[in-house]
Amino acid sequence: MKFDMDYIAHHNVLTETNPYFKLFLTIILLIVTLALDNLFFDVVVFIIMSIVILLIAKINYKSYLKFLTIPMAFLVITCIFLLFFYGKGDVIYDTGIWGIAVTNESWHYAIYTFMRVIGCLPCLGFLALTTPIAKILNCLRTLKVPKLLVEIALLMYNTIFIFLNEIDTMQKAQDTRLGYHSYWSSFKSLGALASTIFLRSLDKSETLQFALDSRGYSGELPVYEPRKKEN
């Protein structure tokens, strides 16, 4: 099943729920989660928001897990770096390799960083998976967020999907050529993917710019405005 966040945002039980409510709820939960610095609260927020996403919004659990996969990968790498290369204090575990060790402080930073992000991810997922990007940007516009920031958010959103689409296309092309039939070929394919995806993304970005210019882009992108209900 291909992950399509935009499709999911338009087809769930909470799609038509007031976007301002969802936006403010997400912001408040993010601020409280980051400010409290409480592991128990992080776990509670993760569980509650996951229940809302899966049982109330009725979003497929596979889609939810795919949404968490990429940020979780970066989170694990960051926490491993914090665990072994950051902080002072008493040594808990010494690897014996170039003085790399786990200390009380590094253990604390790694755990609290991991749990904070775990608490924030479902909050962002609640907004991203239940609210179309057009409605989010319209909320930001009506809240007087600078137009420049709204346009940057829109372009980044589009560029991310261009980037992911390029990765998906290249992986399928490699797979049809047996690029992942063994560990060695998998490493070679991933290396080739990493070396070419950036250039392909730049090429697609230029194509996007040409498309905007051909449609009369004058430096300002129009933002979706919902129709006012007639009395």
C-alpha positions as CSV (number, residue, x, y, z in Angstrom):
1,M,0.0,0.0,0.0
2,K,1.5,3.3,-1.1
3,F,1.4,6.1,1.5
4,D,-0.5,9.1,0.3
5,M,-0.9,11.6,3.1
6,D,-2.8,14.1,1.0
7,Y,-5.4,11.4,0.1
8,I,-5.7,10.3,3.7
9,A,-6.2,14.0,4.9
10,H,-9.1,14.3,2.5
11,H,-10.7,10.9,3.4
12,N,-11.1,10.4,7.1
13,V,-13.9,10.9,9.7
14,L,-12.3,14.2,11.0
15,T,-11.7,15.9,7.6
16,E,-14.6,18.3,8.0
17,T,-13.9,19.1,11.6
18,N,-13.1,22.7,12.3
19,P,-9.5,23.1,11.1
20,Y,-8.9,26.0,13.6
21,F,-9.7,23.7,16.5
22,K,-7.3,21.0,15.2
23,L,-4.6,23.5,14.6
24,F,-4.8,25.1,18.1
25,L,-5.1,21.7,19.8
26,T,-2.0,20.6,18.1
27,I,0.0,23.7,19.0
28,I,-1.2,23.6,22.6
29,L,-0.2,19.9,23.0
30,L,3.2,20.5,21.4
31,I,3.9,23.4,23.7
32,V,2.8,21.5,26.8
33,T,4.7,18.4,25.8
34,L,7.9,20.3,25.3
35,A,7.5,22.5,28.4
36,L,6.6,19.9,31.0
37,D,9.6,17.6,30.4
38,N,7.7,14.7,31.9
39,L,8.1,11.2,30.5
40,F,4.8,10.0,31.8
41,F,2.9,12.8,30.1
42,D,4.8,12.1,26.8
43,V,3.5,8.5,26.9
44,V,0.0,9.5,27.8
45,V,-0.1,12.1,24.9
46,F,1.3,9.4,22.5
47,I,-1.4,6.9,23.5
48,I,-4.3,9.3,23.5
49,M,-3.5,11.0,20.2
50,S,-2.8,7.6,18.6
51,I,-6.2,6.4,19.7
52,V,-7.8,9.6,18.2
53,I,-6.0,9.0,14.9
54,L,-6.8,5.3,14.7
55,L,-10.2,4.9,16.3
56,I,-11.9,8.2,16.0
57,A,-10.5,9.5,12.7
58,K,-10.4,5.8,11.5
59,I,-7.1,6.1,9.7
60,N,-5.5,2.8,8.7
61,Y,-2.9,1.7,11.1
62,K,-0.5,0.9,8.3
63,S,-0.7,4.5,7.0
64,Y,-0.1,5.8,10.6
65,L,2.9,3.6,11.0
66,K,4.3,4.8,7.6
67,F,3.8,8.4,8.7
68,L,5.9,7.6,11.8
69,T,8.6,5.6,10.0
70,I,10.8,8.4,8.5
71,P,10.9,10.7,11.6
72,M,11.5,7.7,13.8
73,A,14.5,6.7,11.8
74,F,16.0,10.2,12.2
75,L,15.1,10.1,15.9
76,V,16.8,6.8,16.6
77,I,20.0,8.1,14.8
78,T,19.9,11.3,16.8
79,C,19.4,9.5,20.1
80,I,22.3,7.1,19.4
81,F,24.5,10.1,18.7
82,L,23.4,11.7,22.0
83,L,23.9,8.5,23.9
84,F,27.5,7.9,22.9
85,F,28.9,11.3,22.0
86,Y,27.2,13.9,24.2
87,G,27.2,14.6,27.9
88,K,29.5,14.2,30.9
89,G,29.2,12.5,34.3
90,D,29.7,9.0,35.6
91,V,30.3,6.3,33.0
92,I,27.5,3.8,32.7
93,Y,28.9,1.8,29.9
94,D,32.3,2.0,28.2
95,T,32.6,0.6,24.7
96,G,36.4,0.6,24.9
97,I,36.6,2.2,21.4
98,W,38.4,5.6,21.3
99,G,36.9,6.6,24.7
100,I,33.3,6.3,23.5
101,A,31.1,5.7,26.5
102,V,27.6,6.2,27.8
103,T,27.3,8.6,30.8
104,N,24.6,9.5,33.2
105,E,24.1,12.8,31.4
106,S,24.1,11.3,27.9
107,W,21.6,8.6,29.0
108,H,19.3,11.3,30.4
109,Y,19.5,13.5,27.2
110,A,18.9,10.5,24.9
111,I,15.9,9.2,26.8
112,Y,14.2,12.6,27.3
113,T,14.8,13.5,23.7
114,F,13.3,10.3,22.5
115,M,10.3,10.5,24.7
116,R,9.6,14.2,23.9
117,V,9.7,13.5,20.1
118,I,7.5,10.4,20.7
119,G,5.0,12.7,22.4
120,C,5.0,15.3,19.7
121,L,4.8,13.0,16.6
122,P,1.2,11.9,17.0
123,C,0.2,15.5,17.7
124,L,1.6,16.5,14.3
125,G,0.2,13.4,12.8
126,F,-3.3,14.3,14.1
127,L,-3.1,17.6,12.2
128,A,-1.4,16.4,9.1
129,L,-3.4,13.2,8.6
130,T,-6.9,14.7,9.4
131,T,-6.6,18.2,7.8
132,P,-5.9,18.9,4.1
133,I,-2.9,21.2,3.6
134,A,-5.1,23.8,1.8
135,K,-7.2,24.2,5.0
136,I,-4.1,24.5,7.2
137,L,-2.6,27.2,5.0
138,N,-5.9,29.0,4.9
139,C,-6.0,29.0,8.7
140,L,-2.5,30.4,8.8
141,R,-3.5,33.1,6.3
142,T,-6.5,34.2,8.3
143,L,-4.4,34.3,11.5
144,K,-2.2,36.9,9.8
145,V,0.9,34.6,9.4
146,P,3.2,36.4,6.9
147,K,2.5,35.5,3.3
148,L,6.1,34.6,2.8
149,L,6.0,31.9,5.4
150,V,2.7,30.5,4.1
151,E,4.1,30.3,0.5
152,I,7.4,28.7,1.8
153,A,5.3,26.1,3.6
154,L,3.2,25.4,0.5
155,L,6.4,25.0,-1.7
156,M,8.1,22.8,0.9
157,Y,5.0,20.6,1.1
158,N,5.0,20.1,-2.7
159,T,8.7,19.6,-2.9
160,I,8.7,16.9,-0.2
161,F,6.2,14.9,-2.3
162,I,8.3,15.4,-5.4
163,F,11.3,14.1,-3.4
164,L,9.4,11.1,-2.1
165,N,7.9,10.3,-5.6
166,E,11.4,10.3,-7.1
167,I,12.6,7.9,-4.4
168,D,9.7,5.6,-5.0
169,T,10.2,5.7,-8.8
170,M,14.0,5.0,-8.6
171,Q,13.5,2.2,-6.0
172,K,11.0,0.5,-8.3
173,A,13.3,0.8,-11.3
174,Q,16.2,-0.7,-9.2
175,D,13.9,-3.5,-7.9
176,T,12.9,-4.5,-11.5
177,R,16.7,-4.9,-12.2
178,L,17.2,-7.1,-9.2
179,G,18.9,-4.3,-7.3
180,Y,17.8,-5.6,-3.9
181,H,18.1,-9.4,-4.3
182,S,21.2,-9.6,-2.0
183,Y,22.8,-7.6,0.8
184,W,25.7,-6.4,-1.4
185,S,23.4,-5.4,-4.3
186,S,21.1,-3.6,-1.8
187,F,24.0,-1.5,-0.5
188,K,25.1,-0.7,-4.0
189,S,21.5,0.3,-5.0
190,L,21.0,2.4,-1.9
191,G,24.4,4.2,-2.6
192,A,23.3,4.9,-6.2
193,L,19.9,6.1,-5.0
194,A,21.5,8.5,-2.5
195,S,24.0,9.8,-5.0
196,T,21.4,10.6,-7.7
197,I,18.2,11.6,-5.8
198,F,19.5,15.1,-4.9
199,L,20.3,15.9,-8.6
200,R,16.9,14.4,-9.7
201,S,15.2,16.5,-7.0
202,L,16.9,19.7,-8.3
203,D,15.8,18.9,-11.8
204,K,12.2,18.4,-10.7
205,S,12.4,21.7,-8.7
206,E,13.4,23.5,-11.8
207,T,10.6,21.9,-13.7
208,L,8.2,23.1,-11.0
209,Q,9.6,26.7,-11.3
210,F,9.1,26.6,-15.1
211,A,5.5,25.4,-14.5
212,L,4.8,28.3,-12.2
213,D,6.3,30.8,-14.6
214,S,4.3,29.4,-17.5
215,R,1.1,30.0,-15.4
216,G,1.9,33.6,-14.8
217,Y,3.6,33.3,-11.4
218,S,4.3,36.8,-10.2
219,G,5.9,36.1,-6.8
220,E,2.7,35.3,-4.9
221,L,0.9,32.0,-4.7
222,P,-2.9,32.0,-4.2
223,V,-4.1,30.2,-1.1
224,Y,-7.3,28.2,-0.9
225,E,-10.3,30.1,0.6
226,P,-13.4,28.2,1.5
227,R,-16.7,29.5,0.2
228,K,-18.8,31.3,2.7
229,K,-22.0,29.5,3.5
230,E,-25.1,31.4,2.3
231,N,-27.8,32.0,4.9
